[in-house]
Amino acid sequence: MTRHFPELGFYVLGGQPASAREALTEVREAEAMGLGTAFISERYNLKEVGVLCGATAAVTERIRIQTAATNHNTRHPLVTAGMARTAQSISGGRFVLGLGRGVRLMQDTYGIPHITTAQMEDFVGIMRRLFRGESILGHNGPAGSWPVLHLDSALREHLPMSLVAIGPESLKLAGRCFDEVILHTYFTDETTQRCVRIVKEAAEQAGRNPDEVLVWSCFAAIGDHIPEQLRMKKSVGRLATYLQGYGDLMVKINRWDPAVLERFRADPIVQSVPGAIDGVGTPKQLEHIATLIPDEWLAPSATGSPEQCVAAIRNQFALGCDGVILHGARPTELAPIMAAYN
């Protein structure tokens, strides 16, 4: 039998998939090679998380299915709760509801309100009460106001919930009331250790067992067995896209030089890319953009031979993380790394 690695996960439909059906093959492959969790991010064009969670749960038996992330304010609380309970049921208890703040630039574009820490904490409380079978009458809190919220009076369940977190307030929130927290890609070793410490200390201060709040490192896995142009897209392209969307936050949390970000933003090639760089950037554009990003910004990742990738992955555990998401790679691309990890 294949060994099972509950401490490892991957993201379903990484990059720009041609069809959502690819998710079904990916989760089967991931489960066969022993990966413990399939994380599902949400993009409105082809990755609605409710549909994907149901589909991937239906074709697997062991791997956990986790949204990472959806936003609490894009659905009515009962719609989200109903999706979560249905996913729990169809998966046999393998579902985790993962939330995040979202990207402000996209929220502004689509007219979605910005998400606050108080709103997320309020929403977690609502979900906990609904899954205990409570009827919530006249709720009026940061997450919103509703006359009645009720799911099922027979429910006596705990819904596992996770939070994708970057800043210190989100990390503290995760420690206070979430079961798991997912860090961001391209965090330096020092940043990773600091974030783990913030989460665990917040859990302890809230009277919780810090060991029961799992911290996931989201760690780019870009081995040399992947073609060079694809490696460039998954490394330079991906980090450049983060810098496009929330570069100030990435620079602040990693304590990087903000002048580098300003040069990146002012570059005419960067400004000429009509969208997310990892999605539409050409090989020539990526080669140029690579000259704008310091090597040390790209260093926190699993690169090189499969053995070197494994050593970098194991170092994430040494930094205090409880799990590692092998980010930006599909199961077929992870096969040599998983063989070495075994």
VOLUMTI-246374 format. One record per residue: residue in one letter; x, y, z of N, C-alpha, C in turn. Coordinates in steps of 0.02 Angstrom, whole numbers, padded with zeros to 5 digits, always signed. Layout:
N
AXYZXYZXYZ...
// end
This chain:
342
M+00041-00060+00000+00000+00000+00000+00043+00063+00000T+00019+00115-00033+00054+00179-00033+00054+00208+00037R+00110+00235+00057+00113+00269+00121+00071+00332+00119H+00047+00351+00177+00003+00409+00183+00041+00465+00219F+00040+00525+00190+00076+00581+00218+00026+00637+00234P-00007+00633+00292-00056+00684+00310-00026+00754+00317E+00040+00758+00325+00074+00822+00335+00087+00858+00268L+00069+00827+00212+00083+00857+00146+00017+00869+00109G+00016+00923+00070-00043+00938+00030-00022+00969-00037F-00072+00981-00079-00059+01014-00143-00121+01054-00161Y-00114+01099-00210-00171+01139-00233-00199+01109-00297V-00264+01099-00297-00300+01072-00355-00303+01126-00409L-00294+01105-00472-00301+01150-00530-00254+01210-00524G-00192+01198-00508-00144+01252-00506-00134+01285-00574G-00124+01350-00574-00113+01385-00637-00177+01401-00673Q-00177+01391-00739-00235+01408-00781-00260+01344-00816P-00301+01304-00783-00324+01242-00812-00370+01253-00871A-00368+01207-00919-00412+01212-00977-00482+01188-00960S-00487+01142-00912-00552+01114-00894-00553+01098-00819A-00610+01110-00787-00616+01093-00717-00615+01018-00705R-00629+00978-00756-00627+00906-00749-00557+00880-00732E-00507+00919-00747-00439+00899-00730-00431+00888-00655A-00473+00921-00616-00470+00913-00543-00483+00841-00522L-00526+00806-00558-00542+00738-00539-00482+00691-00547T-00446+00700-00601-00385+00661-00611-00332+00678-00560E-00325+00743-00546-00274+00766-00500-00284+00737-00430V-00345+00739-00404-00355+00715-00336-00346+00640-00331R-00365+00604-00383-00352+00532-00383-00278+00518-00382E-00240+00554-00423-00167+00544-00425-00136+00563-00358A-00159+00619-00329-00131+00642-00266-00144+00592-00210E-00205+00565-00208-00222+00515-00158-00181+00452-00166A-00169+00432-00229-00131+00372-00243-00058+00378-00220M-00031+00439-00224+00039+00448-00203+00045+00466-00129G-00011+00471-00093-00009+00478-00021-00017+00548+00006L-00029+00598-00036-00038+00666-00011-00100+00669+00034G-00095+00709+00087-00147+00708+00138-00205+00755+00128T-00194+00813+00094-00247+00863+00086-00245+00892+00017A-00304+00899-00014-00312+00934-00077-00342+01002-00062F-00303+01055-00073-00326+01123-00061-00357+01151-00126I-00412+01186-00118-00448+01213-00176-00455+01288-00168S-00422+01325-00212-00430+01397-00213-00489+01415-00257E-00513+01476-00250-00573+01496-00288-00556+01551-00338R-00572+01537-00401-00571+01588-00453-00638+01583-00488Y-00669+01639-00499-00738+01638-00523-00745+01609-00593N-00692+01609-00633-00700+01588-00702-00708+01512-00710L-00675+01472-00667-00676+01400-00677-00666+01360-00612K-00667+01394-00555-00652+01359-00493-00701+01381-00437E-00764+01366-00446-00812+01378-00393-00803+01322-00342V-00787+01341-00280-00763+01291-00232-00816+01240-00212G-00880+01260-00209-00931+01212-00190-00935+01154-00239V-00935+01170-00303-00937+01119-00354-00875+01075-00351L-00817+01106-00346-00755+01068-00345-00749+01024-00283C-00771+01049-00226-00767+01009-00165-00810+00947-00170G-00871+00955-00196-00914+00897-00204-00886+00846-00253A-00860+00872-00310-00835+00827-00361-00773+00789-00338T-00726+00824-00306-00664+00792-00285-00676+00744-00227A-00723+00761-00183-00740+00716-00128-00771+00651-00154A-00811+00657-00207-00847+00600-00233-00801+00548-00266V-00744+00569-00291-00700+00522-00326-00641+00500-00284T-00640+00517-00220-00586+00498-00175-00614+00466-00112E-00569+00436-00073-00590+00401-00012-00554+00426+00051R-00492+00451+00043-00451+00465+00101-00427+00537+00106I-00409+00566+00051-00379+00633+00051-00429+00684+00077R-00406+00732+00118-00449+00785+00143-00460+00837+00088I-00519+00868+00089-00538+00919+00040-00546+00985+00078Q-00507+01035+00058-00505+01098+00097-00508+01158+00051T-00556+01203+00064-00556+01266+00027-00501+01311+00055A-00464+01341+00010-00409+01385+00032-00391+01433-00024A-00432+01483-00032-00486+01500+00014-00546+01526-00025T-00601+01530+00012-00659+01566-00012-00670+01625+00035N-00713+01671+00017-00727+01730+00058-00796+01723+00090H-00802+01743+00152-00865+01734+00188-00920+01780+00162N-00901+01835+00130-00951+01886+00113-00975+01881+00040T-00960+01827+00005-00985+01820-00063-01045+01773-00066R-01065+01746-00009-01124+01703-00005-01161+01720+00060H-01225+01707+00061-01263+01711+00124-01234+01659+00172P-01231+01674+00237-01203+01625+00284-01234+01556+00280L-01300+01552+00268-01332+01487+00263-01311+01450+00200V-01296+01487+00147-01273+01454+00085-01204+01423+00098T-01160+01461+00131-01094+01435+00148-01099+01376+00196A-01141+01383+00247-01150+01329+00295-01179+01267+00262G-01226+01276+00218-01256+01220+00182-01205+01186+00137M-01164+01226+00103-01111+01197+00061-01063+01156+00104A-01044+01185+00162-00996+01151+00205-01024+01086+00232R-01088+01087+00255-01117+01026+00282-01124+00973+00228T-01144+00993+00168-01151+00946+00113-01083+00916+00095A-01032+00958+00093-00964+00933+00078-00940+00885+00132Q-00955+00901+00195-00938+00856+00249-00972+00788+00241S-01036+00791+00223-01074+00729+00217-01051+00687+00158I-01041+00718+00101-01023+00680+00041-00952+00653+00046S-00910+00686+00086-00840+00664+00093-00830+00617+00152G-00882+00607+00191-00873+00566+00251-00831+00599+00304G-00838+00666+00310-00802+00702+00363-00733+00725+00345R-00718+00729+00280-00650+00748+00259-00644+00821+00238F-00695+00861+00251-00696+00930+00225-00674+00980+00278V-00637+01031+00255-00617+01088+00297-00636+01152+00260L-00672+01196+00294-00691+01260+00264-00636+01311+00276G-00603+01332+00223-00549+01380+00229-00571+01448+00203L-00556+01501+00242-00575+01569+00225-00513+01612+00214G-00523+01669+00183-00470+01718+00174-00499+01788+00166R-00456+01838+00169-00478+01907+00162-00494+01926+00090G-00462+01892+00042-00471+01911-00028-00422+01966-00048V-00422+01980-00112-00377+02031-00141-00416+02095-00150R-00393+02148-00118-00431+02211-00118-00442+02239-00188L-00391+02234-00230-00397+02261-00298-00454+02226-00335M-00459+02160-00328-00513+02123-00360-00580+02140-00329Q-00581+02146-00262-00643+02164-00229-00668+02232-00251D-00623+02279-00258-00643+02346-00282-00671+02342-00353T-00639+02300-00394-00661+02294-00464-00731+02265-00469Y-00746+02216-00427-00811+02182-00430-00863+02210-00382G-00844+02260-00343-00892+02289-00296-00906+02246-00236I-00856+02207-00215-00862+02165-00155-00830+02202-00097P-00864+02208-00041-00836+02245+00016-00771+02213+00042H-00726+02256+00067-00666+02230+00099-00684+02192+00163I-00643+02144+00180-00657+02100+00237-00613+02121+00297T-00644+02125+00355-00607+02144+00415-00598+02084+00461T-00551+02092+00508-00539+02039+00557-00601+02026+00599A-00635+02080+00619-00695+02072+00660-00750+02034+00623Q-00756+02046+00558-00807+02011+00519-00792+01936+00517M-00729+01918+00505-00712+01847+00501-00722+01812+00569E-00704+01846+00623-00713+01816+00689-00788+01806+00704D-00828+01855+00685-00900+01850+00694-00927+01792+00653F-00903+01786+00591-00927+01733+00547-00910+01664+00573V-00849+01656+00600-00830+01592+00630-00878+01574+00686G-00895+01622+00727-00942+01610+00781-01010+01587+00756I-01032+01617+00701-01096+01597+00671-01092+01524+00647M-01039+01506+00612-01032+01438+00587-01029+01388+00645R-00993+01404+00698-00988+01359+00755-01058+01347+00785R-01097+01399+00792-01164+01393+00822-01211+01353+00777L-01207+01366+00711-01251+01330+00665-01236+01255+00666F-01172+01238+00671-01153+01167+00671-01164+01134+00739R-01182+01174+00788-01205+01145+00852-01280+01138+00853G-01313+01155+00798-01385+01148+00793-01424+01207+00820E-01391+01263+00833-01426+01320+00862-01467+01359+00810S-01518+01392+00834-01553+01443+00795-01528+01511+00818I-01506+01552+00771-01478+01617+00787-01531+01669+00767L-01557+01704+00816-01611+01751+00804-01585+01823+00810G-01602+01864+00762-01586+01935+00764-01512+01949+00769H-01472+01911+00732-01399+01925+00735-01384+01993+00704N-01345+02032+00740-01323+02097+00716-01251+02107+00738G-01204+02090+00694-01134+02093+00712-01092+02116+00654P-01026+02116+00661-00982+02140+00608-00992+02105+00541A-01009+02039+00543-01018+02002+00480-01083+02019+00445G-01131+02048+00481-01195+02066+00450-01253+02057+00497S-01312+02072+00471-01374+02066+00510-01423+02021+00474W-01451+01972+00512-01499+01925+00485-01552+01910+00538P-01616+01908+00518-01668+01895+00568-01664+01824+00597V-01652+01774+00553-01648+01705+00576-01594+01669+00537L-01551+01632+00573-01502+01588+00542-01510+01520+00576H-01524+01469+00535-01534+01402+00564-01520+01351+00510L-01484+01298+00529-01465+01246+00481-01503+01181+00495D-01494+01153+00555-01526+01089+00572-01520+01080+00648S-01576+01075+00681-01576+01070+00754-01545+01005+00778A-01539+00954+00735-01510+00890+00755-01433+00891+00750L-01404+00944+00723-01332+00946+00713-01295+00951+00780R-01244+00911+00787-01198+00915+00844-01128+00902+00818E-01105+00946+00775-01041+00934+00741-00993+00993+00751H-00930+00979+00741-00878+01031+00738-00855+01036+00667L-00864+01094+00637-00840+01106+00569-00768+01130+00571P-00720+01091+00547-00651+01115+00545-00646+01175+00498M-00612+01227+00521-00605+01288+00482-00533+01311+00482S-00512+01338+00424-00443+01363+00418-00445+01435+00392L-00389+01469+00400-00383+01538+00378-00318+01547+00340V-00323+01576+00280-00263+01596+00243-00241+01664+00271A-00181+01667+00298-00161+01727+00335-00093+01752+00314I-00086+01817+00312-00022+01849+00297-00002+01896+00355G-00045+01944+00369-00028+01995+00419-00038+01971+00490P-00010+02007+00539-00011+01985+00609-00082+01980+00638E-00128+02024+00617-00195+02020+00645-00231+01957+00621S-00221+01939+00558-00250+01877+00533-00220+01817+00568L-00155+01819+00580-00121+01763+00613-00147+01755+00685K-00156+01811+00720-00183+01808+00788-00255+01781+00787L-00294+01803+00739-00362+01778+00733-00362+01703+00723A-00318+01679+00680-00314+01606+00667-00299+01569+00732G-00253+01595+00771-00236+01563+00834-00294+01564+00883R-00335+01617+00882-00391+01622+00929-00448+01574+00914C-00465+01567+00850-00529+01532+00837-00530+01485+00778F-00477+01479+00740-00477+01432+00684-00440+01368+00704D-00451+01316+00665-00418+01252+00678-00351+01248+00642E-00345+01283+00586-00284+01280+00546-00271+01349+00516V-00208+01362+00499-00190+01424+00466-00142+01407+00409I-00151+01441+00353-00110+01430+00294-00070+01493+00282L-00005+01486+00285+00040+01543+00272+00045+01555+00197H+00079+01608+00179+00085+01626+00109+00149+01599+00078T+00147+01592+00012+00206+01571-00024+00260+01626-00022Y+00322+01604-00027+00380+01649-00027+00388+01688+00038F+00374+01655+00093+00393+01682+00158+00464+01660+00174T+00504+01707+00196+00573+01690+00217+00571+01645+00278D+00627+01613+00293+00630+01571+00353+00613+01610+00416E+00641+01671+00420+00628+01712+00480+00554+01730+00484T+00523+01747+00427+00452+01763+00427+00410+01703+00447T+00428+01645+00420+00390+01585+00437+00393+01571+00511Q+00452+01574+00541+00458+01562+00613+00418+01613+00653R+00420+01676+00631+00384+01729+00666+00309+01717+00662C+00285+01697+00604+00214+01686+00595+00189+01626+00636V+00229+01573+00637+00211+01515+00679+00205+01536+00752R+00253+01576+00774+00254+01598+00843+00192+01640+00859I+00173+01685+00814+00114+01728+00825+00052+01685+00832V+00044+01635+00788-00016+01592+00790-00019+01553+00855K+00037+01522+00873+00037+01479+00932+00028+01519+00996E+00058+01578+00999+00050+01621+01059-00022+01645+01065A-00053+01663+01008-00123+01686+01010-00169+01630+01033A-00154+01569+01012-00195+01511+01033-00188+01502+01109E-00128+01506+01133-00116+01497+01205-00151+01551+01246Q-00147+01613+01221-00178+01669+01257-00254+01662+01258A-00282+01627+01208-00354+01617+01205-00375+01555+01244G-00329+01524+01279-00345+01466+01319-00349+01402+01279R-00320+01401+01220-00322+01342+01177-00255+01306+01180N-00254+01243+01160-00192+01206+01154-00159+01226+01088P-00102+01259+01090-00071+01283+01028-00052+01226+00980D-00041+01167+01007-00023+01110+00964-00082+01087+00922E-00143+01107+00941-00202+01087+00904-00221+01137+00849V-00184+01192+00844-00193+01239+00788-00137+01225+00738L-00155+01195+00682-00105+01173+00634-00084+01231+00589V-00020+01237+00578+00007+01289+00534+00035+01256+00472W+00008+01276+00415+00031+01250+00350+00078+01301+00317S+00135+01277+00296+00179+01316+00252+00155+01306+00181C+00144+01361+00145+00127+01357+00075+00192+01367+00036F+00221+01312+00012+00291+01311-00009+00295+01293-00083A+00319+01339-00124+00324+01327-00196+00370+01268-00209A+00345+01219-00248+00383+01159-00266+00396+01161-00341I+00458+01179-00359+00475+01191-00429+00542+01156-00444G+00540+01090-00449+00601+01051-00458+00630+01058-00528D+00693+01039-00534+00727+01043-00599+00700+00995-00651H+00659+00947-00630+00629+00901-00678+00574+00934-00719I+00554+00994-00700+00504+01032-00737+00540+01073-00791P+00514+01079-00852+00546+01119-00904+00561+01191-00881E+00614+01218-00907+00639+01283-00882+00587+01339-00889Q+00554+01343-00947+00505+01397-00956+00447+01390-00907L+00428+01329-00892+00374+01319-00843+00398+01336-00773R+00461+01321-00758+00489+01341-00693+00488+01417-00686M+00505+01452-00739+00504+01525-00737+00434+01551-00724K+00384+01521-00755+00315+01543-00745+00293+01530-00673K+00313+01472-00645+00291+01453-00579+00329+01490-00524S+00387+01517-00539+00426+01552-00489+00422+01628-00500V+00457+01652-00550+00457+01724-00565+00386+01749-00579G+00350+01712-00621+00282+01733-00639+00236+01736-00579R+00240+01685-00536+00195+01682-00479+00211+01738-00428L+00274+01746-00411+00292+01798-00363+00276+01867-00391A+00289+01877-00455+00274+01941-00487+00199+01956-00483T+00158+01905-00490+00085+01915-00485+00065+01936-00414Y+00097+01905-00364+00084+01926-00295+00104+01999-00285L+00160+02018-00314+00183+02087-00308+00135+02135-00342Q+00105+02113-00397+00055+02154-00430-00005+02166-00384G-00028+02113-00351-00091+02116-00314-00084+02146-00245Y-00032+02126-00208-00024+02149-00139+00050+02150-00120G+00089+02183-00163+00161+02187-00153+00181+02221-00089D+00145+02274-00069+00163+02309-00008+00160+02263+00053L+00109+02221+00055+00101+02175+00111+00156+02122+00111M+00172+02095+00052+00226+02045+00047+00292+02075+00070V+00306+02136+00048+00369+02169+00066+00372+02183+00141K+00315+02205+00168+00313+02221+00240+00323+02160+00283I+00286+02106+00268+00290+02047+00311+00358+02013+00307N+00390+02016+00247+00456+01985+00240+00514+02032+00257R+00496+02095+00270+00547+02145+00285+00598+02152+00228W+00570+02153+00167+00610+02163+00107+00618+02238+00094D+00661+02254+00046+00675+02324+00028+00618+02350-00015P+00579+02400+00009+00523+02426-00031+00545+02460-00096A+00608+02482-00099+00632+02514-00160+00632+02465-00218V+00644+02401-00204+00642+02350-00257+00571+02344-00285L+00522+02347-00241+00452+02343-00264+00435+02404-00306E+00458+02461-00287+00443+02522-00326+00474+02517-00395R+00535+02491-00401+00566+02482-00467+00527+02431-00508F+00504+02379-00475+00463+02328-00510+00400+02360-00538R+00365+02398-00498+00302+02428-00519+00312+02480-00575A+00369+02514-00573+00381+02567-00622+00407+02541-00688D+00425+02477-00690+00455+02450-00751+00404+02448-00808P+00422+02471-00867+00374+02474-00922+00351+02405-00946I+00394+02355-00941+00373+02287-00960+00320+02261-00912V+00331+02271-00847+00281+02250-00798+00215+02286-00811Q+00218+02351-00824+00158+02389-00836+00122+02370-00901S+00159+02339-00947+00129+02321-01011+00092+02255-01010V+00102+02215-00957+00069+02149-00954-00005+02159-00937P-00050+02137-00982-00122+02151-00973-00157+02101-00928G-00135+02097-00866-00166+02049-00820-00115+02017-00774A-00133+01961-00745-00088+01926-00699-00027+01900-00738I+00032+01915-00713+00093+01899-00749+00101+01823-00758D+00082+01784-00707+00090+01712-00714+00040+01682-00762G-00012+01720-00778-00062+01694-00824-00050+01714-00896V-00029+01777-00908-00024+01802-00977+00045+01825-00996G+00093+01825-00949+00160+01847-00966+00194+01800-01015T+00228+01828-01065+00264+01788-01115+00332+01767-01087P+00363+01715-01116+00430+01695-01093+00480+01753-01095K+00476+01795-01146+00522+01852-01151+00509+01902-01095Q+00445+01915-01080+00428+01960-01026+00452+01933-00959L+00442+01867-00948+00463+01836-00885+00539+01839-00877E+00576+01830-00931+00649+01835-00927+00669+01905-00905H+00636+01956-00929+00652+02024-00908+00631+02035-00835I+00571+02013-00818+00547+02024-00750+00591+01989-00699A+00621+01933-00720+00667+01897-00675+00726+01940-00653T+00745+01987-00695+00801+02032-00678+00781+02084-00626L+00716+02092-00615+00691+02142-00567+00681+02114-00497I+00679+02047-00491+00664+02015-00427+00728+01984-00399P+00749+02004-00339+00811+01977-00310+00806+01902-00299D+00862+01868-00306+00864+01795-00297+00839+01776-00227E+00855+01817-00177+00835+01799-00109+00759+01802-00099W+00723+01840-00141+00651+01842-00137+00621+01776-00163L+00654+01744-00210+00630+01682-00240+00658+01621-00203A+00705+01631-00158+00740+01575-00126+00695+01531-00083P+00645+01557-00046+00605+01513-00003+00559+01468-00045S+00587+01414-00071+00550+01368-00114+00588+01303-00119A+00554+01251-00143+00585+01186-00154+00608+01183-00226T+00673+01189-00237+00701+01190-00304+00760+01142-00308G+00782+01129-00369+00839+01085-00380+00817+01013-00392S+00859+00967-00372+00844+00896-00381+00788+00875-00333P+00757+00817-00344+00706+00794-00297+00731+00791-00226E+00794+00769-00217+00822+00764-00150+00831+00833-00119Q+00852+00882-00159+00858+00950-00134+00789+00979-00116C+00739+00963-00157+00671+00986-00142+00647+00957-00075V+00660+00893-00064+00639+00861-00002+00673+00893+00058A+00738+00908+00051+00774+00940+00107+00744+01007+00123A+00724+01045+00072+00693+01111+00084+00624+01103+00116I+00587+01052+00095+00521+01038+00125+00528+01021+00199R+00575+00977+00214+00585+00956+00284+00608+01015+00327N+00641+01063+00298+00662+01122+00336+00602+01163+00359Q+00547+01160+00322+00486+01196+00343+00460+01168+00409F+00466+01103+00419+00447+01074+00483+00495+01096+00538A+00558+01102+00521+00608+01124+00570+00594+01196+00592L+00562+01235+00548+00545+01304+00565+00483+01309+00609G+00449+01253+00619+00391+01253+00663+00325+01237+00630C+00324+01229+00564+00261+01215+00529+00239+01143+00543D+00173+01133+00542+00145+01067+00554+00131+01030+00488G+00124+01067+00434+00112+01037+00369+00142+01080+00315V+00152+01050+00256+00180+01086+00199+00137+01074+00138I+00113+01127+00107+00077+01124+00044+00128+01131-00012L+00132+01081-00056+00179+01084-00112+00145+01124-00167H+00158+01188-00166+00119+01237-00202+00142+01245-00275G+00094+01256-00319+00109+01273-00387+00128+01213-00430A+00116+01153-00407+00134+01093-00445+00076+01044-00444R+00064+01013-00500+00014+00961-00505+00044+00895-00484P+00002+00846-00467+00029+00782-00442+00081+00750-00487T+00070+00752-00553+00120+00723-00598+00187+00758-00592E+00186+00823-00578+00248+00861-00570+00280+00848-00502L+00240+00823-00455+00266+00809-00388+00292+00738-00381A+00279+00696-00431+00297+00625-00425+00370+00613-00407P+00419+00645-00439+00489+00633-00419+00504+00656-00348I+00473+00711-00327+00484+00736-00259+00454+00688-00208M+00394+00664-00222+00362+00617-00176+00400+00551-00173A+00428+00530-00228+00469+00469-00227+00529+00478-00182A+00560+00537-00183+00617+00551-00141+00596+00559-00068Y+00536+00587-00056+00511+00597+00011+00496+00531+00045N+00474+00482+00007+00460+00416+00033+00523+00386+00065
// end
